[in-house]
Each structure stands twice: as structure tokens, then as C-alpha cells.
Amino acid sequence: MIQKELVKKRFPNWLPIPRSLKAASQAIVVSEDDLFPKGEVVKFFQGQDYGFIKDQHGRDIYFHLSELTLVGPKKSREHIKVGAKIGYDLSWTSKGEHVRRLKIY
């Protein structure tokens, strides 16, 4: 008699919540909504450790791995490839703009 009352009170789309959802929510999520300016790697020369980024305005910006800090979950130089979507921070030098921090999405 108790079971019949519970079945009648349930909504038609009622489903139990699986327990594995809590573990899945702990995965690392990379948000592209951060405050980094966005760009894309257009050239990268692995042997010389430098390359160029195309920013949102179409400008090419130089970067060199020795003067660069990689941030985020993909902070390994293996993830830097042509076509990679990135976020970056700039600084001014006597030779123009250079990338100081790089986040690969």
C-alpha cells in the first residue's frame, strides 16, 4: 500500500540521480571566458623555440619560449602547435610587443 502511494506521487519524468555525477564534476574544465586576449598560433618553429600569434585584430605577435610562462592545464610546450587556440598576455620591449604568458585551450 505504501509503494502504490509513492508511485502516484511521482512526476512522470522522475528519475533517480546517478551517484557517478559527483565524481565527473571534479574534472578540470578550461574556461575560455577568462580575461586573456584570444588568438591563434599561426607559425611555430620547434627547433628555434619561437613563433607568431595572430590576435583578434589580425596582427602577428612574436613569442619565444625562453621568455614565456605557460599557464593553465596544458602548460607543456608539446601543446603549442600551429592552429592552437590560445590566450596571452603582452608586454612591450624595445623591439615591440612580446608575449609573456600563454594559455593553451
CYANA upper distance limits for C-alpha pairs under 8 A (distance plus 0.5 A):
  1 MET  CA      5 GLU  CA      7.14
  2 ILE  CA      6 LEU  CA      6.98
  3 GLN  CA      7 VAL  CA      6.78
  4 LYS  CA      8 LYS  CA      6.82
  5 GLU  CA      9 LYS  CA      6.84
  6 LEU  CA     10 ARG  CA      6.97
 10 ARG  CA     14 TRP  CA      6.93
 20 SER  CA     24 ALA  CA      7.08
 21 LEU  CA     25 SER  CA      6.88
 22 LYS  CA     26 GLN  CA      7.69
 23 ALA  CA     27 ALA  CA      8.30
 28 ILE  CA     73 PRO  CA      8.38
 30 VAL  CA     72 GLY  CA      8.34
 30 VAL  CA     73 PRO  CA      8.11
 30 VAL  CA    105 TYR  CA      7.20
 32 GLU  CA    105 TYR  CA      7.65
 36 PHE  CA     87 GLY  CA      5.48
 36 PHE  CA     88 TYR  CA      6.10
 36 PHE  CA     89 ASP  CA      7.12
 37 PRO  CA     55 ASP  CA      8.21
 37 PRO  CA     56 GLN  CA      8.37
 37 PRO  CA     87 GLY  CA      5.93
 37 PRO  CA     88 TYR  CA      6.34
 37 PRO  CA     89 ASP  CA      7.65
 38 LYS  CA     55 ASP  CA      6.90
 38 LYS  CA     56 GLN  CA      6.98
 38 LYS  CA     85 LYS  CA      7.94
 38 LYS  CA     86 ILE  CA      6.35
 38 LYS  CA     87 GLY  CA      5.05
 38 LYS  CA     88 TYR  CA      7.23
 39 GLY  CA     53 ILE  CA      6.87
 39 GLY  CA     54 LYS  CA      6.07
 39 GLY  CA     55 ASP  CA      4.88
 39 GLY  CA     56 GLN  CA      6.41
 39 GLY  CA     85 LYS  CA      6.56
 39 GLY  CA     86 ILE  CA      5.85
 39 GLY  CA     87 GLY  CA      6.59
 39 GLY  CA     88 TYR  CA      8.10
 40 GLU  CA     53 ILE  CA      6.00
 40 GLU  CA     54 LYS  CA      5.91
 40 GLU  CA     55 ASP  CA      7.19
 40 GLU  CA     82 VAL  CA      8.26
 40 GLU  CA     83 GLY  CA      6.35
 40 GLU  CA     84 ALA  CA      6.11
 40 GLU  CA     85 LYS  CA      5.20
 40 GLU  CA     86 ILE  CA      6.16
 41 VAL  CA     51 GLY  CA      8.06
 41 VAL  CA     52 PHE  CA      6.60
 41 VAL  CA     53 ILE  CA      5.00
 41 VAL  CA     54 LYS  CA      6.88
 41 VAL  CA     80 ILE  CA      8.16
 41 VAL  CA     81 LYS  CA      7.23
 41 VAL  CA     82 VAL  CA      5.56
 41 VAL  CA     83 GLY  CA      5.76
 41 VAL  CA     84 ALA  CA      6.00
 41 VAL  CA     85 LYS  CA      7.33
 41 VAL  CA     86 ILE  CA      7.80
 42 VAL  CA     51 GLY  CA      8.17
 42 VAL  CA     52 PHE  CA      6.35
 42 VAL  CA     53 ILE  CA      6.09
 42 VAL  CA     54 LYS  CA      6.75
 42 VAL  CA     82 VAL  CA      5.76
 42 VAL  CA     83 GLY  CA      6.51
 43 LYS  CA     51 GLY  CA      5.60
 43 LYS  CA     52 PHE  CA      5.63
 43 LYS  CA     53 ILE  CA      7.62
 43 LYS  CA     82 VAL  CA      6.24
 44 PHE  CA     49 ASP  CA      7.94
 44 PHE  CA     50 TYR  CA      6.44
 44 PHE  CA     51 GLY  CA      4.53
 44 PHE  CA     52 PHE  CA      6.97
 44 PHE  CA     80 ILE  CA      8.19
 44 PHE  CA     81 LYS  CA      7.14
 44 PHE  CA     82 VAL  CA      6.76
 45 PHE  CA     49 ASP  CA      6.29
 45 PHE  CA     50 TYR  CA      6.10
 45 PHE  CA     51 GLY  CA      6.35
 46 GLN  CA     50 TYR  CA      7.44
 49 ASP  CA     64 HIS  CA      6.39
 49 ASP  CA     65 LEU  CA      6.05
 49 ASP  CA     66 SER  CA      8.15
 50 TYR  CA     62 TYR  CA      8.01
 50 TYR  CA     63 PHE  CA      6.15
 50 TYR  CA     64 HIS  CA      4.72
 50 TYR  CA     65 LEU  CA      6.66
 51 GLY  CA     62 TYR  CA      6.52
 51 GLY  CA     63 PHE  CA      6.03
 51 GLY  CA     64 HIS  CA      7.06
 52 PHE  CA     60 ASP  CA      6.44
 52 PHE  CA     61 ILE  CA      5.84
 52 PHE  CA     62 TYR  CA      5.15
 52 PHE  CA     63 PHE  CA      6.51
 53 ILE  CA     59 ARG  CA      8.43
 53 ILE  CA     60 ASP  CA      5.91
 53 ILE  CA     61 ILE  CA      5.56
 53 ILE  CA     62 TYR  CA      7.03
 53 ILE  CA     63 PHE  CA      8.04
 54 LYS  CA     58 GLY  CA      6.14
 54 LYS  CA     59 ARG  CA      5.95
 54 LYS  CA     60 ASP  CA      5.12
 54 LYS  CA     61 ILE  CA      6.87
 55 ASP  CA     59 ARG  CA      6.08
 55 ASP  CA     60 ASP  CA      7.14
 55 ASP  CA     61 ILE  CA      7.88
 61 ILE  CA     97 GLU  CA      7.11
 61 ILE  CA     98 HIS  CA      7.05
 61 ILE  CA     99 VAL  CA      7.82
 62 TYR  CA     97 GLU  CA      7.63
 62 TYR  CA     98 HIS  CA      6.04
 62 TYR  CA     99 VAL  CA      7.23
 63 PHE  CA     67 GLU  CA      8.28
 63 PHE  CA     68 LEU  CA      7.77
 63 PHE  CA     98 HIS  CA      6.17
 63 PHE  CA     99 VAL  CA      5.71
 63 PHE  CA    100 ARG  CA      8.28
 64 HIS  CA     68 LEU  CA      6.80
 64 HIS  CA     99 VAL  CA      8.27
 65 LEU  CA     69 THR  CA      8.18
 67 GLU  CA    100 ARG  CA      6.99
 68 LEU  CA     99 VAL  CA      7.15
 68 LEU  CA    100 ARG  CA      5.29
 68 LEU  CA    101 ARG  CA      6.12
 68 LEU  CA    102 LEU  CA      7.56
 69 THR  CA    100 ARG  CA      6.65
 69 THR  CA    101 ARG  CA      5.24
 69 THR  CA    102 LEU  CA      6.79
 70 LEU  CA     74 LYS  CA      8.44
 70 LEU  CA     75 LYS  CA      5.35
 70 LEU  CA     76 SER  CA      7.59
 70 LEU  CA    101 ARG  CA      6.32
 70 LEU  CA    102 LEU  CA      5.46
 70 LEU  CA    103 LYS  CA      6.51
 71 VAL  CA     75 LYS  CA      5.75
 71 VAL  CA    101 ARG  CA      7.38
 71 VAL  CA    102 LEU  CA      6.59
 71 VAL  CA    103 LYS  CA      5.61
 71 VAL  CA    104 ILE  CA      8.29
 72 GLY  CA    103 LYS  CA      6.22
 72 GLY  CA    104 ILE  CA      7.64
 74 LYS  CA     79 HIS  CA      7.05
 74 LYS  CA    103 LYS  CA      7.87
 74 LYS  CA    104 ILE  CA      6.48
 74 LYS  CA    105 TYR  CA      7.91
 75 LYS  CA     79 HIS  CA      8.09
 75 LYS  CA    103 LYS  CA      7.69
 75 LYS  CA    104 ILE  CA      7.83
 76 SER  CA     80 ILE  CA      8.24
 79 HIS  CA     84 ALA  CA      8.43
 79 HIS  CA    104 ILE  CA      7.78
 80 ILE  CA     84 ALA  CA      7.12
 80 ILE  CA    104 ILE  CA      7.91
 84 ALA  CA    104 ILE  CA      7.54
 84 ALA  CA    105 TYR  CA      7.98
 85 LYS  CA    104 ILE  CA      6.71
 85 LYS  CA    105 TYR  CA      6.18
 86 ILE  CA    102 LEU  CA      7.33
 86 ILE  CA    103 LYS  CA      5.98
 86 ILE  CA    104 ILE  CA      4.96
 86 ILE  CA    105 TYR  CA      6.11
 87 GLY  CA    102 LEU  CA      6.37
 87 GLY  CA    103 LYS  CA      5.45
 87 GLY  CA    104 ILE  CA      6.95
 87 GLY  CA    105 TYR  CA      8.10
 88 TYR  CA     99 VAL  CA      7.01
 88 TYR  CA    100 ARG  CA      7.87
 88 TYR  CA    101 ARG  CA      5.93
 88 TYR  CA    102 LEU  CA      5.02
 88 TYR  CA    103 LYS  CA      6.63
 89 ASP  CA     99 VAL  CA      6.23
 89 ASP  CA    100 ARG  CA      6.15
 89 ASP  CA    101 ARG  CA      5.57
 89 ASP  CA    102 LEU  CA      7.21
 90 LEU  CA     97 GLU  CA      6.86
 90 LEU  CA     98 HIS  CA      6.14
 90 LEU  CA     99 VAL  CA      5.07
 90 LEU  CA    100 ARG  CA      6.17
 90 LEU  CA    101 ARG  CA      7.87
 91 SER  CA     97 GLU  CA      6.22
 91 SER  CA     98 HIS  CA      6.00
 91 SER  CA     99 VAL  CA      6.79
 91 SER  CA    100 ARG  CA      6.89
 92 TRP  CA     96 GLY  CA      6.16
 92 TRP  CA     97 GLU  CA      5.17
 92 TRP  CA     98 HIS  CA      6.77
 93 THR  CA     97 GLU  CA      6.68
 93 THR  CA     98 HIS  CA      7.48
